[in-house]
Amino acid sequence: MTRFIDFLSAERLGLNDGFDAMVLNSVANVGKALTILPDYSVIACYLDNDEAGRAALARLRRE
């Protein structure tokens, strides 16, 4: 049986293997993330595959 668990629940249960995580809640918050992200050498993004998500990913890649 497959069980669904949302990200924040998984985080609370310690299922993220010790990685840092940032939840934006909206691509409108990408600018706020840009001040923190330069401290990381690897960043995994999980965004919607729509125009806004693709634009946010493009901005993250540029900056």
C-alpha positions in Angstrom: 0.0 0.0 0.0 1.3 3.5 -0.9 0.8 6.2 1.7 0.9 9.9 1.1 2.7 12.1 3.5 3.2 15.9 2.9 6.6 17.4 3.2 6.1 19.2 6.5 4.8 16.1 8.1 7.8 14.1 6.8 10.1 16.9 8.1 8.6 16.7 11.5 9.0 13.0 11.6 12.7 13.3 10.6 12.4 11.7 7.2 14.5 14.2 5.3 17.9 12.5 6.0 19.2 15.5 7.8 19.1 17.9 4.9 18.2 21.6 5.4 14.8 22.5 3.8 13.1 25.8 2.8 9.4 25.9 2.0 8.5 29.0 0.1 4.7 28.5 0.0 4.7 30.7 -3.1 7.1 31.4 -5.9 6.5 35.1 -4.9 8.9 34.4 -2.0 11.9 33.4 -4.2 13.5 36.8 -3.6 13.6 36.1 0.1 15.3 32.7 -0.5 18.0 34.3 -2.6 19.7 35.8 0.5 20.1 32.3 2.0 20.8 30.0 -0.9 24.3 31.2 -1.8 25.5 29.3 1.3 24.7 26.0 -0.4 26.6 24.2 -3.1 23.7 21.9 -4.0 20.1 23.0 -4.1 17.1 20.8 -5.1 14.0 22.6 -6.2 10.5 21.1 -6.2 8.3 23.6 -8.0 5.1 23.3 -10.0 5.6 22.6 -13.7 3.7 25.7 -14.7 4.7 29.1 -16.0 5.3 30.5 -12.5 7.3 27.5 -11.4 9.5 27.5 -14.5 10.1 31.3 -14.2 11.1 30.8 -10.5 13.5 28.1 -11.4 15.0 30.2 -14.2 15.5 33.1 -11.7 17.1 30.7 -9.2 19.5 29.4 -11.8 20.4 33.0 -12.9 21.0 34.3 -9.5 
